Amino acid sequence: MYYPVSAVLIEFLILSIVKRQDSYGYDISQTIKLIANIKESSLYPILKKLEKAGYLTTYTQEYQGRKRKYYHITSSGKNHLTFLMSEWASYKTTIDGIVEGRIRHDKS
């Protein structure tokens, strides 16, 4: 994608992904890569930040003989996701309005 993606948008996407289903880092990164060129080395600090803020918890589960760290959204994370969703809706509506010519800054 051409448009840059901010860390806050990555947080929004992570919480959205994990809300649907607990997931592990590589799987989360592959979904985010659909819209952003993010490396796992950039993703993990954001995951850690969300965990430290209390929005995610982790647990380890074995898969094909290897242990994977899974991320689970907390109730606080769901509340934060609701906030981010409302901010995204407002942001998207404003951008669409500008692009479609419905919103203009009045010259004073």
Sequence and secondary structure as in RCSB ss.txt:
>XXXX:A:sequence
MYYPVSAVLIEFLILSIVKRQDSYGYDISQTIKLIANIKESSLYPILKKLEKAGYLTTYTQEYQGRKRKYYHITS
SGKNHLTFLMSEWASYKTTIDGIVEGRIRHDKS
>XXXX:A:secstr
  S   HHHHHHHHHHHHHHS EEHHHHHHHHTTT    HHHHHHHHHHHHHTTSEEEEEEEETTEEEEEEEE H
HHHHHHHHHHHHHHHHHHHHHHHHTTS      
